[in-house]
Amino acid sequence: MNNPKYIGRRIIAGFIDYTIIIFLTFLYLKYFGEINEEGAYSVSGLKTLPIIIFWLIYFCGFETILNSTLGNLIVGLKPVNINTEKNVTIKESFLRHLVDPIDMCCFGIIGIILIKNSETNQRLGDILAKTKVIKN
């Protein structure tokens, strides 16, 4: 295979990354949130800022400094600029993950379809950021 897609590895990496994000968000909500009308914990206003900051640090910071999130590091993948194959910048990383809710929609099926049908194996976030994922 000339142009490997690493779909299985990318699914595992995404699962690891979002398990970490969801777990830490849950902990934050449990300890800093308030019970709402439905009986669930929630935060509003400035209390939402730490969740956003953690998301930025986890995805954009790790990809910029470590060249991978923990999930990608574990499965041996990393995102790179599609033209230069250099490590992603913080802007590219931010753009890659800005549309994660769309890529991850329906258990990631949209991202998987895009990866399978893209000549350069890109999901929507990669197309937006002009990046691709390669073996580390």
MONORGI-V469635 format. One record per residue. N is the residue number from 0. PSI is psi in whole degrees, -180 to 180 (NA if undefined). NEAR is the number of other C-alpha atoms within 12 Angstrom. Layout:
BEGIN
n = {N N}
psi = {PSI PSI}
near = {NEAR NEAR}
END
This chain:
BEGIN
n = {0 1 2 3 4 5 6 7 8 9 10 11 12 13 14 15 16 17 18 19 20 21 22 23 24 25 26 27 28 29 30 31 32 33 34 35 36 37 38 39 40 41 42 43 44 45 46 47 48 49 50 51 52 53 54 55 56 57 58 59 60 61 62 63 64 65 66 67 68 69 70 71 72 73 74 75 76 77 78 79 80 81 82 83 84 85 86 87 88 89 90 91 92 93 94 95 96 97 98 99 100 101 102 103 104 105 106 107 108 109 110 111 112 113 114 115 116 117 118 119 120 121 122 123 124 125 126 127 128 129 130 131 132 133 134 135}
psi = {120 -35 78 143 -22 37 -45 -45 -39 -35 -46 -44 -46 -40 -45 -51 -47 -23 -43 -49 -47 -43 -48 -35 -43 -47 -44 -47 -40 -42 -24 -7 173 150 129 -172 -31 -2 10 159 141 161 158 168 -138 -22 -15 -19 -45 -33 -45 -43 -43 -43 -46 -45 -46 -54 -60 -43 -50 -44 -32 -42 -47 -6 8 154 172 -40 -49 -36 -44 -40 0 36 161 148 145 162 134 -31 -42 -17 23 160 151 150 170 -36 -46 -42 -44 -47 -38 -40 -8 -36 20 -40 -33 -47 -35 -3 142 50 34 7 -35 -47 -43 -44 -45 -44 -46 -31 -1 135 -30 17 42 139 178 -44 -39 -39 -46 -41 -5 50 170 166 132 168 136 NA}
near = {5 7 18 21 28 28 29 19 25 40 27 23 28 34 24 21 29 29 17 21 26 19 17 21 27 20 17 23 24 18 15 21 23 17 15 13 8 8 10 13 19 23 22 16 11 12 18 18 17 22 27 21 17 21 28 25 22 31 39 31 25 28 37 27 19 25 33 35 39 30 30 33 26 20 26 22 32 37 47 32 31 25 15 13 19 21 30 36 29 28 24 30 41 30 26 36 36 26 22 29 20 21 29 25 16 13 17 27 20 23 33 29 23 24 30 22 17 20 17 26 30 36 42 34 32 35 32 23 28 30 33 38 43 32 23 21}
END
